Amino acid sequence: MKFDRPSAQLTRRAALGALGAAPFLAVSPLRAQDNSAFPLRGETGEPMQNFRIPSELDPASLPGILWEGRRDGDVILYEFFDYNCVFCRKAARELASIAASDRNLRVGLINNAILSIGSVQAAKVQQSVLRLYGPAKANEFHLKMYAARGGANGPSALAIVRAMGLDAGKVEESADSETVSDVVKKQTRLAAALGLAMTPAFIIAGTAILGWPGAKPLREIIANARKCDQPVCEKKG
């Protein structure tokens, strides 16, 4: 299938349907509780919805994770993102800065392509770049996608591939493969199973956090995970 410009945005349900049926996890989506697991607040003071995830749904075994940072980092932070997510654009830039300044942080970027057919197409191109050219080029592609103007889709993603001097024909051929499609299905369906109903969403220290908290709160969450293996550490009397 060649990438054609999508004519309309899809709902979350329709986008998941567009990915096709994928036998990955036969579980019901988690439901975030009204009372969040930890008293987390974003940079403007708003409460951040968060909840603990079961260990069997840990993302570590997912295929196609785009890793950044040391393999032996002492804290692992996962971001579930969509290339058409406005807040993911801000998160991408600031998260890259956090990762660059924290040498013991390992970041895993995971597609949650739920906003449009274009999101699915862009995710497939990202996975193709990762398969063909490795994580360094894929991370470069990732940041360039968020630096570009306009909506993300197959044509816009391939335009960035060409601008990077990569072989757009090979990337598109790979993006159309069952292998790449299966990876994107598994990533997005795990996000659905986890109840990550918005992008961006993060998982750290066994806790899911919905939305972008901001750079300063995220740094504090990472520091707490390093200190007590929780997003918030208990204060001692």
DATA-V708187 format. One record per pair of residues at least 12 apart in sequence whose C-alpha atoms are under 10 Angstrom apart, sorted by sequence separation. I is the first residue (numbers start at 0). GAP is how many residues later the second one is. D is the distance in Angstrom with one decimal. If there is no record, write none. Layout:
# DATA-V708187
{{I | GAP | D} {I | GAP | D}}
This chain:
# DATA-V708187
{{35 | 12 | 8.0} {36 | 12 | 8.3} {37 | 12 | 6.8} {65 | 12 | 9.7} {78 | 12 | 9.3} {94 | 12 | 8.7} {110 | 12 | 6.3} {125 | 12 | 6.4} {128 | 12 | 7.8} {144 | 12 | 6.9} {147 | 12 | 8.6} {195 | 12 | 7.8} {197 | 12 | 6.5} {198 | 12 | 6.1} {199 | 12 | 6.1} {200 | 12 | 9.6} {219 | 12 | 8.4} {220 | 12 | 9.2} {35 | 13 | 5.7} {36 | 13 | 6.0} {37 | 13 | 7.6} {64 | 13 | 9.1} {65 | 13 | 9.9} {78 | 13 | 9.4} {109 | 13 | 9.3} {110 | 13 | 9.2} {124 | 13 | 9.5} {125 | 13 | 8.9} {128 | 13 | 9.8} {143 | 13 | 9.2} {157 | 13 | 7.9} {194 | 13 | 9.0} {195 | 13 | 8.5} {196 | 13 | 7.9} {197 | 13 | 6.7} {198 | 13 | 8.1} {199 | 13 | 9.6} {217 | 13 | 9.1} {34 | 14 | 8.3} {35 | 14 | 5.2} {36 | 14 | 5.0} {37 | 14 | 9.1} {64 | 14 | 9.9} {144 | 14 | 9.8} {157 | 14 | 7.5} {193 | 14 | 8.3} {195 | 14 | 6.8} {196 | 14 | 9.6} {197 | 14 | 9.9} {33 | 15 | 8.2} {34 | 15 | 8.7} {35 | 15 | 5.8} {36 | 15 | 6.6} {110 | 15 | 9.1} {125 | 15 | 7.1} {141 | 15 | 9.6} {144 | 15 | 7.2} {156 | 15 | 9.8} {194 | 15 | 9.4} {195 | 15 | 9.4} {32 | 16 | 8.4} {33 | 16 | 9.4} {34 | 16 | 8.7} {35 | 16 | 8.9} {59 | 16 | 9.4} {78 | 16 | 9.4} {110 | 16 | 9.2} {124 | 16 | 9.4} {125 | 16 | 7.2} {140 | 16 | 8.5} {143 | 16 | 7.1} {144 | 16 | 9.7} {201 | 16 | 9.9} {204 | 16 | 9.4} {31 | 17 | 7.5} {32 | 17 | 8.1} {33 | 17 | 9.6} {91 | 17 | 9.8} {143 | 17 | 9.5} {154 | 17 | 9.8} {203 | 17 | 8.4} {204 | 17 | 8.9} {31 | 18 | 6.9} {32 | 18 | 7.0} {59 | 18 | 9.0} {141 | 18 | 9.8} {153 | 18 | 8.6} {203 | 18 | 7.8} {31 | 19 | 6.0} {32 | 19 | 9.7} {58 | 19 | 7.9} {122 | 19 | 9.7} {125 | 19 | 9.4} {140 | 19 | 7.1} {143 | 19 | 9.8} {204 | 19 | 9.3} {205 | 19 | 9.6} {30 | 20 | 8.7} {31 | 20 | 8.7} {121 | 20 | 9.8} {139 | 20 | 10.0} {140 | 20 | 7.2} {143 | 20 | 9.3} {204 | 20 | 6.0} {29 | 21 | 9.2} {31 | 21 | 9.7} {153 | 21 | 9.4} {203 | 21 | 7.3} {204 | 21 | 8.8} {29 | 22 | 9.7} {76 | 22 | 9.8} {140 | 22 | 9.9} {206 | 22 | 10.0} {208 | 22 | 9.4} {29 | 23 | 8.1} {121 | 23 | 8.7} {137 | 23 | 9.8} {140 | 23 | 7.9} {204 | 23 | 9.2} {205 | 23 | 8.5} {206 | 23 | 7.8} {207 | 23 | 9.7} {29 | 24 | 9.3} {136 | 24 | 9.7} {139 | 24 | 8.7} {204 | 24 | 5.6} {205 | 24 | 7.8} {206 | 24 | 7.5} {203 | 25 | 8.7} {204 | 25 | 5.5} {205 | 25 | 9.0} {203 | 26 | 7.9} {204 | 26 | 6.8} {68 | 27 | 10.0} {74 | 27 | 10.0} {136 | 27 | 8.7} {203 | 27 | 7.3} {67 | 28 | 8.8} {75 | 28 | 9.0} {76 | 28 | 7.5} {77 | 28 | 8.5} {78 | 28 | 7.5} {79 | 28 | 8.7} {80 | 28 | 7.4} {81 | 28 | 8.8} {82 | 28 | 8.4} {84 | 28 | 9.4} {124 | 28 | 9.1} {202 | 28 | 9.8} {69 | 29 | 9.9} {72 | 29 | 9.5} {73 | 29 | 9.5} {74 | 29 | 6.8} {75 | 29 | 6.2} {76 | 29 | 6.3} {77 | 29 | 5.8} {78 | 29 | 6.3} {79 | 29 | 6.3} {80 | 29 | 6.4} {81 | 29 | 6.1} {82 | 29 | 8.8} {83 | 29 | 8.4} {84 | 29 | 9.5} {122 | 29 | 9.4} {123 | 29 | 9.7} {124 | 29 | 7.1} {136 | 29 | 9.3} {26 | 30 | 9.7} {68 | 30 | 6.8} {72 | 30 | 7.5} {73 | 30 | 5.7} {74 | 30 | 5.2} {75 | 30 | 4.8} {76 | 30 | 4.9} {77 | 30 | 4.6} {78 | 30 | 5.1} {79 | 30 | 4.8} {80 | 30 | 5.3} {81 | 30 | 5.4} {82 | 30 | 7.4} {83 | 30 | 9.0} {84 | 30 | 7.6} {108 | 30 | 9.2} {121 | 30 | 6.3} {122 | 30 | 8.6} {123 | 30 | 8.3} {124 | 30 | 9.7} {67 | 31 | 7.6} {68 | 31 | 7.9} {72 | 31 | 4.4} {73 | 31 | 6.4} {74 | 31 | 6.1} {75 | 31 | 5.8} {76 | 31 | 6.2} {77 | 31 | 5.9} {78 | 31 | 6.0} {79 | 31 | 5.6} {80 | 31 | 5.2} {81 | 31 | 5.0} {82 | 31 | 9.5} {83 | 31 | 6.7} {120 | 31 | 8.3} {121 | 31 | 5.0} {122 | 31 | 8.7} {124 | 31 | 10.0} {125 | 31 | 8.0} {24 | 32 | 8.8} {67 | 32 | 9.1} {69 | 32 | 9.9} {71 | 32 | 7.6} {72 | 32 | 5.1} {73 | 32 | 7.5} {74 | 32 | 8.5} {75 | 32 | 7.3} {76 | 32 | 8.6} {77 | 32 | 7.1} {78 | 32 | 8.3} {79 | 32 | 5.5} {80 | 32 | 7.2} {81 | 32 | 6.9} {82 | 32 | 8.6} {83 | 32 | 7.7} {118 | 32 | 8.8} {119 | 32 | 9.3} {120 | 32 | 5.5} {121 | 32 | 5.3} {124 | 32 | 6.5} {125 | 32 | 9.5} {128 | 32 | 8.1} {68 | 33 | 8.6} {69 | 33 | 7.0} {70 | 33 | 9.0} {71 | 33 | 8.7} {72 | 33 | 5.2} {78 | 33 | 9.2} {79 | 33 | 8.9} {80 | 33 | 9.1} {81 | 33 | 7.1} {82 | 33 | 9.5} {108 | 33 | 9.4} {117 | 33 | 7.8} {118 | 33 | 6.2} {119 | 33 | 7.6} {120 | 33 | 4.8} {121 | 33 | 8.4} {123 | 33 | 9.4} {124 | 33 | 7.2} {132 | 33 | 8.6} {68 | 34 | 6.8} {69 | 34 | 6.5} {70 | 34 | 9.0} {71 | 34 | 7.8} {72 | 34 | 9.0} {81 | 34 | 9.1} {83 | 34 | 8.0} {84 | 34 | 9.0} {117 | 34 | 5.8} {118 | 34 | 5.8} {119 | 34 | 8.3} {120 | 34 | 8.6} {121 | 34 | 8.0} {122 | 34 | 8.8} {131 | 34 | 9.6} {132 | 34 | 10.0} {68 | 35 | 7.3} {69 | 35 | 7.0} {70 | 35 | 6.8} {82 | 35 | 8.5} {83 | 35 | 6.1} {115 | 35 | 9.8} {116 | 35 | 9.4} {117 | 35 | 3.7} {118 | 35 | 8.2} {120 | 35 | 9.6} {121 | 35 | 5.6} {125 | 35 | 9.3} {131 | 35 | 9.6} {68 | 36 | 6.1} {69 | 36 | 5.8} {70 | 36 | 9.6} {81 | 36 | 9.9} {82 | 36 | 5.7} {83 | 36 | 9.8} {115 | 36 | 9.0} {116 | 36 | 7.4} {117 | 36 | 6.2} {120 | 36 | 8.1} {121 | 36 | 8.4} {124 | 36 | 8.5} {67 | 37 | 8.5} {68 | 37 | 4.6} {69 | 37 | 8.8} {81 | 37 | 6.3} {82 | 37 | 8.7} {115 | 37 | 8.5} {116 | 37 | 9.0} {117 | 37 | 8.9} {120 | 37 | 9.8} {128 | 37 | 8.6} {67 | 38 | 5.9} {68 | 38 | 6.3} {80 | 38 | 9.8} {81 | 38 | 8.5} {82 | 38 | 9.7} {83 | 38 | 9.1} {117 | 38 | 9.1} {118 | 38 | 9.9} {128 | 38 | 9.5} {131 | 38 | 8.4} {132 | 38 | 9.5} {66 | 39 | 7.1} {67 | 39 | 5.1} {68 | 39 | 8.9} {82 | 39 | 6.9} {117 | 39 | 9.3} {128 | 39 | 9.4} {131 | 39 | 7.4} {66 | 40 | 5.7} {67 | 40 | 6.5} {81 | 40 | 8.9} {82 | 40 | 7.4} {127 | 40 | 10.0} {130 | 40 | 9.1} {65 | 41 | 8.1} {66 | 41 | 4.6} {67 | 41 | 8.1} {81 | 41 | 7.9} {128 | 41 | 9.3} {129 | 41 | 9.6} {64 | 42 | 9.4} {65 | 42 | 5.6} {66 | 42 | 6.3} {80 | 42 | 9.7} {127 | 42 | 8.6} {128 | 42 | 6.3} {131 | 42 | 8.3} {64 | 43 | 5.8} {65 | 43 | 4.9} {66 | 43 | 9.1} {82 | 43 | 9.9} {95 | 43 | 9.5} {124 | 43 | 9.4} {127 | 43 | 5.5} {128 | 43 | 9.4} {130 | 43 | 8.4} {63 | 44 | 9.6} {64 | 44 | 5.7} {65 | 44 | 6.7} {126 | 44 | 9.0} {127 | 44 | 7.6} {130 | 44 | 9.7} {63 | 45 | 8.9} {64 | 45 | 5.5} {65 | 45 | 9.2} {125 | 45 | 8.9} {127 | 45 | 8.6} {128 | 45 | 8.6} {63 | 46 | 7.6} {64 | 46 | 8.2} {124 | 46 | 6.6} {127 | 46 | 5.6} {128 | 46 | 8.7} {62 | 47 | 9.3} {63 | 47 | 8.9} {95 | 47 | 8.5} {123 | 47 | 9.2} {124 | 47 | 6.8} {126 | 47 | 8.6} {127 | 47 | 5.4} {59 | 48 | 8.7} {61 | 48 | 8.8} {123 | 48 | 8.6} {124 | 48 | 9.5} {126 | 48 | 7.2} {127 | 48 | 9.0} {58 | 49 | 9.1} {124 | 49 | 8.0} {125 | 49 | 8.3} {127 | 49 | 9.2} {130 | 49 | 8.8} {91 | 50 | 8.2} {92 | 50 | 7.2} {123 | 50 | 8.4} {124 | 50 | 5.4} {58 | 51 | 8.9} {91 | 51 | 6.7} {120 | 51 | 9.8} {123 | 51 | 5.0} {124 | 51 | 8.8} {127 | 51 | 9.7} {91 | 52 | 10.0} {122 | 52 | 8.7} {123 | 52 | 7.7} {126 | 52 | 9.7} {127 | 52 | 6.9} {88 | 53 | 10.0} {91 | 53 | 9.8} {92 | 53 | 8.2} {121 | 53 | 9.1} {123 | 53 | 9.1} {126 | 53 | 6.4} {127 | 53 | 9.9} {88 | 54 | 8.6} {91 | 54 | 7.2} {92 | 54 | 8.7} {120 | 54 | 7.9} {125 | 54 | 9.5} {126 | 54 | 9.0} {90 | 55 | 9.5} {91 | 55 | 9.3} {120 | 55 | 9.1} {123 | 55 | 9.9} {124 | 55 | 8.7} {88 | 56 | 8.7} {89 | 56 | 8.2} {123 | 56 | 6.2} {126 | 56 | 8.0} {88 | 57 | 5.2} {89 | 57 | 9.6} {122 | 57 | 9.2} {123 | 57 | 6.7} {126 | 57 | 7.9} {87 | 58 | 8.0} {88 | 58 | 7.6} {122 | 58 | 9.2} {123 | 58 | 9.7} {125 | 58 | 9.8} {82 | 59 | 8.6} {88 | 59 | 9.7} {123 | 59 | 8.6} {65 | 60 | 9.1} {85 | 60 | 8.9} {120 | 60 | 9.5} {122 | 60 | 9.7} {123 | 60 | 6.7} {65 | 61 | 8.5} {83 | 61 | 9.5} {84 | 61 | 9.2} {119 | 61 | 9.0} {122 | 61 | 6.9} {123 | 61 | 9.9} {63 | 62 | 9.5} {64 | 62 | 8.8} {82 | 62 | 7.2} {83 | 62 | 8.6} {63 | 63 | 6.7} {82 | 63 | 7.1} {120 | 63 | 9.7} {62 | 64 | 10.0} {63 | 64 | 9.6} {65 | 64 | 7.5} {119 | 64 | 7.7} {64 | 65 | 9.2} {85 | 65 | 9.9} {119 | 65 | 9.2} {63 | 66 | 7.8} {83 | 66 | 8.9} {84 | 66 | 9.3} {63 | 67 | 8.3} {67 | 67 | 7.7} {83 | 67 | 6.1} {84 | 67 | 9.3} {65 | 68 | 9.1} {66 | 68 | 6.8} {67 | 68 | 8.4} {82 | 68 | 8.2} {83 | 68 | 5.6} {119 | 68 | 9.5} {65 | 69 | 6.3} {66 | 69 | 9.1} {82 | 69 | 5.9} {83 | 69 | 8.5} {64 | 70 | 9.3} {65 | 70 | 9.2} {81 | 70 | 9.2} {82 | 70 | 8.3} {66 | 71 | 9.4} {67 | 71 | 7.7} {112 | 71 | 7.9} {65 | 72 | 7.4} {66 | 72 | 8.3} {110 | 72 | 9.3} {111 | 72 | 8.0} {112 | 72 | 8.9} {65 | 73 | 7.3} {110 | 73 | 6.7} {111 | 73 | 9.0} {82 | 74 | 9.7} {109 | 74 | 8.9} {110 | 74 | 9.2} {111 | 74 | 9.6} {112 | 74 | 8.6} {113 | 74 | 7.5} {110 | 75 | 9.4} {111 | 75 | 6.5} {112 | 75 | 6.2} {113 | 75 | 9.8} {65 | 76 | 9.3} {110 | 76 | 5.9} {111 | 76 | 4.5} {112 | 76 | 9.6} {109 | 77 | 6.4} {110 | 77 | 6.2} {111 | 77 | 8.0} {113 | 77 | 9.8} {109 | 78 | 8.2} {110 | 78 | 9.9} {111 | 78 | 8.7} {112 | 78 | 9.5} {113 | 78 | 9.4} {110 | 79 | 10.0} {111 | 79 | 6.4} {109 | 80 | 9.9} {110 | 80 | 8.6} {111 | 80 | 8.4} {109 | 81 | 8.9} {113 | 83 | 9.0} {114 | 83 | 9.4} {111 | 84 | 8.7} {113 | 84 | 8.8} {114 | 84 | 9.2} {111 | 85 | 9.4} {113 | 85 | 8.8} {111 | 86 | 8.9} {112 | 86 | 9.1} {111 | 87 | 7.5} {110 | 88 | 9.8} {111 | 88 | 8.6} {110 | 89 | 9.8} {111 | 89 | 9.1} {109 | 91 | 9.9} {109 | 92 | 9.7} {108 | 93 | 9.5} {18 | 94 | 9.1} {107 | 94 | 9.7} {18 | 95 | 9.5} {107 | 95 | 9.6} {15 | 96 | 9.5} {17 | 96 | 9.5} {15 | 97 | 8.0} {16 | 97 | 9.7} {106 | 97 | 9.9} {14 | 98 | 7.4} {15 | 98 | 6.3} {17 | 98 | 9.3} {18 | 98 | 8.9} {14 | 99 | 5.2} {15 | 99 | 9.2} {17 | 99 | 7.4} {13 | 100 | 8.2} {14 | 100 | 6.7} {15 | 100 | 9.3} {11 | 101 | 8.7} {12 | 101 | 7.7} {13 | 101 | 9.0} {14 | 101 | 5.9} {15 | 101 | 9.4} {18 | 101 | 7.6} {11 | 102 | 4.9} {12 | 102 | 9.3} {13 | 102 | 8.3} {14 | 102 | 6.2} {17 | 102 | 8.4} {10 | 103 | 7.4} {11 | 103 | 5.9} {13 | 103 | 8.9} {14 | 103 | 9.5} {9 | 104 | 7.9} {10 | 104 | 6.4} {11 | 104 | 7.8} {14 | 104 | 8.7} {15 | 104 | 9.2} {8 | 105 | 9.9} {9 | 105 | 6.1} {10 | 105 | 7.1} {14 | 105 | 7.8} {8 | 106 | 6.9} {9 | 106 | 4.7} {10 | 106 | 9.6} {81 | 106 | 9.8} {8 | 107 | 5.0} {9 | 107 | 6.7} {79 | 107 | 8.7} {80 | 107 | 9.5} {7 | 108 | 7.8} {8 | 108 | 7.1} {9 | 108 | 9.2} {79 | 108 | 8.6} {91 | 108 | 9.6} {6 | 109 | 9.9} {7 | 109 | 8.3} {8 | 109 | 8.2} {9 | 109 | 9.7} {90 | 109 | 7.8} {5 | 110 | 8.2} {6 | 110 | 9.1} {7 | 110 | 9.3} {8 | 110 | 9.6} {79 | 110 | 10.0} {80 | 110 | 9.7} {89 | 110 | 10.0} {5 | 111 | 6.5} {6 | 111 | 9.4} {79 | 111 | 7.3} {87 | 111 | 6.8} {88 | 111 | 9.3} {4 | 112 | 9.0} {5 | 112 | 6.2} {86 | 112 | 7.5} {87 | 112 | 5.5} {3 | 113 | 9.9} {4 | 113 | 7.4} {5 | 113 | 9.8} {84 | 113 | 9.1} {85 | 113 | 8.8} {86 | 113 | 6.8} {87 | 113 | 9.0} {3 | 114 | 8.9} {84 | 114 | 6.5} {85 | 114 | 9.1} {2 | 115 | 8.9} {5 | 115 | 9.6} {83 | 115 | 9.4} {84 | 115 | 7.4} {4 | 116 | 9.7} {63 | 116 | 8.6} {79 | 116 | 8.1} {81 | 116 | 9.2} {82 | 116 | 9.5} {3 | 117 | 9.3} {62 | 117 | 9.8} {80 | 117 | 8.6} {81 | 117 | 6.4} {82 | 117 | 9.9} {97 | 117 | 7.6} {101 | 117 | 9.4} {104 | 117 | 8.3} {2 | 118 | 7.2} {63 | 118 | 9.9} {64 | 118 | 9.2} {79 | 118 | 8.9} {80 | 118 | 5.3} {81 | 118 | 7.2} {96 | 118 | 9.1} {97 | 118 | 9.5} {104 | 118 | 10.0} {1 | 119 | 9.9} {2 | 119 | 9.7} {62 | 119 | 9.2} {63 | 119 | 6.2} {79 | 119 | 6.5} {80 | 119 | 4.9} {81 | 119 | 9.9} {94 | 119 | 9.2} {62 | 120 | 6.1} {63 | 120 | 7.9} {78 | 120 | 8.7} {79 | 120 | 5.6} {80 | 120 | 6.9} {90 | 120 | 9.6} {93 | 120 | 8.2} {94 | 120 | 7.3} {97 | 120 | 8.9} {98 | 120 | 9.9} {101 | 120 | 9.7} {61 | 121 | 8.2} {62 | 121 | 8.8} {78 | 121 | 6.6} {79 | 121 | 5.2} {80 | 121 | 8.9} {90 | 121 | 6.6} {93 | 121 | 6.2} {97 | 121 | 7.4} {104 | 121 | 9.4} {63 | 122 | 9.3} {64 | 122 | 8.5} {78 | 122 | 5.8} {79 | 122 | 6.2} {89 | 122 | 8.6} {90 | 122 | 8.9} {92 | 122 | 9.9} {93 | 122 | 9.8} {103 | 122 | 9.6} {62 | 123 | 7.8} {63 | 123 | 8.0} {77 | 123 | 8.2} {78 | 123 | 4.6} {79 | 123 | 8.3} {87 | 123 | 8.9} {90 | 123 | 7.6} {94 | 123 | 8.8} {61 | 124 | 7.4} {62 | 124 | 7.6} {77 | 124 | 5.4} {78 | 124 | 6.7} {86 | 124 | 7.9} {87 | 124 | 7.6} {89 | 124 | 8.9} {90 | 124 | 8.0} {93 | 124 | 9.9} {94 | 124 | 9.5} {97 | 124 | 9.9} {61 | 125 | 6.8} {76 | 125 | 6.9} {77 | 125 | 5.1} {78 | 125 | 9.1} {86 | 125 | 6.7} {89 | 125 | 9.6} {76 | 126 | 6.0} {77 | 126 | 6.6} {86 | 126 | 10.0} {75 | 127 | 8.4} {76 | 127 | 5.0} {77 | 127 | 9.9} {86 | 127 | 9.9} {58 | 128 | 8.6} {61 | 128 | 8.6} {75 | 128 | 6.4} {76 | 128 | 8.0} {74 | 129 | 7.8} {75 | 129 | 7.6} {76 | 129 | 9.8} {78 | 129 | 9.7} {74 | 130 | 7.9} {75 | 130 | 9.9} {77 | 130 | 9.2} {78 | 130 | 9.5} {79 | 130 | 9.6} {58 | 131 | 7.8} {79 | 131 | 9.9} {57 | 132 | 9.3} {58 | 132 | 9.0} {56 | 133 | 7.6} {78 | 133 | 9.8} {56 | 134 | 9.5} {58 | 135 | 9.8} {56 | 136 | 8.2} {57 | 136 | 9.3} {56 | 137 | 7.3} {53 | 140 | 8.9} {52 | 141 | 7.2} {51 | 142 | 9.8} {52 | 142 | 9.5} {50 | 143 | 9.8} {50 | 144 | 9.7} {58 | 144 | 8.6} {57 | 145 | 8.8} {76 | 145 | 8.0} {5 | 146 | 9.9} {49 | 146 | 9.9} {57 | 146 | 10.0} {75 | 146 | 8.7} {4 | 147 | 9.6} {5 | 147 | 7.5} {58 | 147 | 9.9} {74 | 147 | 7.2} {4 | 148 | 6.8} {5 | 148 | 8.9} {57 | 148 | 7.5} {74 | 148 | 8.8} {76 | 148 | 9.7} {3 | 149 | 8.5} {4 | 149 | 7.1} {5 | 149 | 9.8} {56 | 149 | 9.5} {57 | 149 | 9.8} {74 | 149 | 9.9} {75 | 149 | 9.1} {2 | 150 | 8.0} {3 | 150 | 7.0} {4 | 150 | 6.7} {52 | 150 | 8.6} {74 | 150 | 6.9} {75 | 150 | 9.5} {2 | 151 | 5.2} {3 | 151 | 7.0} {4 | 151 | 8.9} {49 | 151 | 9.5} {51 | 151 | 9.1} {52 | 151 | 9.9} {54 | 151 | 7.3} {73 | 151 | 9.2} {74 | 151 | 6.1} {1 | 152 | 8.6} {2 | 152 | 6.3} {48 | 152 | 10.0} {49 | 152 | 9.3} {50 | 152 | 9.5} {51 | 152 | 9.6} {52 | 152 | 9.5} {53 | 152 | 7.6} {73 | 152 | 7.0} {74 | 152 | 9.9} {1 | 153 | 9.4} {2 | 153 | 9.7} {49 | 153 | 9.3} {51 | 153 | 8.8} {52 | 153 | 5.8} {53 | 153 | 9.0} {2 | 154 | 9.9} {51 | 154 | 5.9} {52 | 154 | 5.8} {74 | 154 | 8.7} {2 | 155 | 9.1} {50 | 155 | 8.7} {51 | 155 | 4.4} {52 | 155 | 6.6} {50 | 156 | 5.6} {51 | 156 | 6.1} {49 | 157 | 6.7} {50 | 157 | 5.4} {51 | 157 | 9.0} {23 | 158 | 9.7} {49 | 158 | 5.3} {50 | 158 | 6.9} {21 | 159 | 9.8} {22 | 159 | 9.8} {48 | 159 | 8.4} {49 | 159 | 4.4} {50 | 159 | 8.9} {21 | 160 | 7.3} {28 | 160 | 9.5} {48 | 160 | 6.0} {49 | 160 | 6.1} {19 | 161 | 9.1} {20 | 161 | 9.6} {21 | 161 | 9.7} {23 | 161 | 8.6} {24 | 161 | 8.6} {28 | 161 | 8.9} {29 | 161 | 9.7} {47 | 161 | 6.8} {48 | 161 | 5.6} {49 | 161 | 9.3} {18 | 162 | 7.5} {19 | 162 | 9.2} {21 | 162 | 9.9} {22 | 162 | 9.3} {23 | 162 | 6.2} {28 | 162 | 8.7} {29 | 162 | 8.2} {30 | 162 | 9.3} {31 | 162 | 9.1} {47 | 162 | 6.6} {48 | 162 | 7.9} {18 | 163 | 8.6} {21 | 163 | 6.3} {22 | 163 | 8.3} {23 | 163 | 9.3} {26 | 163 | 9.6} {28 | 163 | 6.0} {29 | 163 | 6.2} {30 | 163 | 8.0} {31 | 163 | 7.0} {47 | 163 | 7.2} {20 | 164 | 8.0} {21 | 164 | 6.9} {24 | 164 | 7.8} {27 | 164 | 8.8} {28 | 164 | 4.0} {29 | 164 | 5.1} {30 | 164 | 5.8} {31 | 164 | 8.8} {47 | 164 | 8.6} {18 | 165 | 7.8} {19 | 165 | 7.4} {20 | 165 | 9.8} {23 | 165 | 7.4} {24 | 165 | 7.2} {26 | 165 | 9.8} {27 | 165 | 6.0} {28 | 165 | 5.6} {29 | 165 | 4.7} {30 | 165 | 9.0} {31 | 165 | 9.6} {47 | 165 | 7.0} {18 | 166 | 5.8} {22 | 166 | 9.3} {23 | 166 | 7.7} {26 | 166 | 6.5} {27 | 166 | 8.5} {28 | 166 | 5.1} {29 | 166 | 8.3} {30 | 166 | 9.6} {46 | 166 | 9.1} {17 | 167 | 9.5} {18 | 167 | 9.4} {21 | 167 | 7.8} {25 | 167 | 8.6} {26 | 167 | 9.2} {27 | 167 | 8.9} {28 | 167 | 8.7} {29 | 167 | 9.9} {45 | 167 | 8.7} {16 | 168 | 9.8} {20 | 168 | 9.4} {24 | 168 | 7.4} {28 | 168 | 9.6} {44 | 168 | 9.3} {2 | 169 | 8.2} {15 | 169 | 8.1} {18 | 169 | 8.6} {23 | 169 | 9.7} {37 | 169 | 9.0} {39 | 169 | 8.8} {41 | 169 | 8.9} {42 | 169 | 9.2} {43 | 169 | 8.6} {1 | 170 | 7.8} {18 | 170 | 9.2} {36 | 170 | 8.2} {41 | 170 | 7.5} {42 | 170 | 6.1} {43 | 170 | 8.5} {0 | 171 | 9.1} {1 | 171 | 8.8} {36 | 171 | 9.4} {37 | 171 | 9.7} {41 | 171 | 4.2} {42 | 171 | 5.4} {0 | 172 | 8.9} {2 | 172 | 9.6} {15 | 172 | 7.5} {36 | 172 | 9.8} {40 | 172 | 7.0} {41 | 172 | 6.1} {42 | 172 | 7.8} {44 | 172 | 9.9} {1 | 173 | 9.6} {2 | 173 | 9.0} {14 | 173 | 9.7} {15 | 173 | 7.6} {35 | 173 | 9.5} {39 | 173 | 8.6} {40 | 173 | 9.4} {41 | 173 | 9.1} {42 | 173 | 6.9} {43 | 173 | 9.8} {0 | 174 | 9.2} {1 | 174 | 7.8} {41 | 174 | 8.6} {42 | 174 | 6.1} {0 | 175 | 6.2} {41 | 175 | 6.2} {42 | 175 | 9.0} {0 | 176 | 9.3} {15 | 176 | 8.8} {31 | 176 | 9.1} {40 | 176 | 7.4} {41 | 176 | 8.4} {31 | 177 | 9.8} {39 | 177 | 8.4} {40 | 177 | 9.8} {31 | 178 | 9.4} {39 | 178 | 9.9} {12 | 179 | 9.9} {11 | 180 | 9.7} {39 | 181 | 8.6} {49 | 181 | 9.7} {11 | 185 | 8.4} {11 | 186 | 9.4} {39 | 191 | 8.0} {37 | 192 | 8.8} {38 | 192 | 9.1} {39 | 192 | 7.5} {37 | 193 | 7.3} {38 | 193 | 7.4} {36 | 194 | 9.6} {37 | 194 | 6.5} {36 | 195 | 9.7} {37 | 195 | 9.3}}
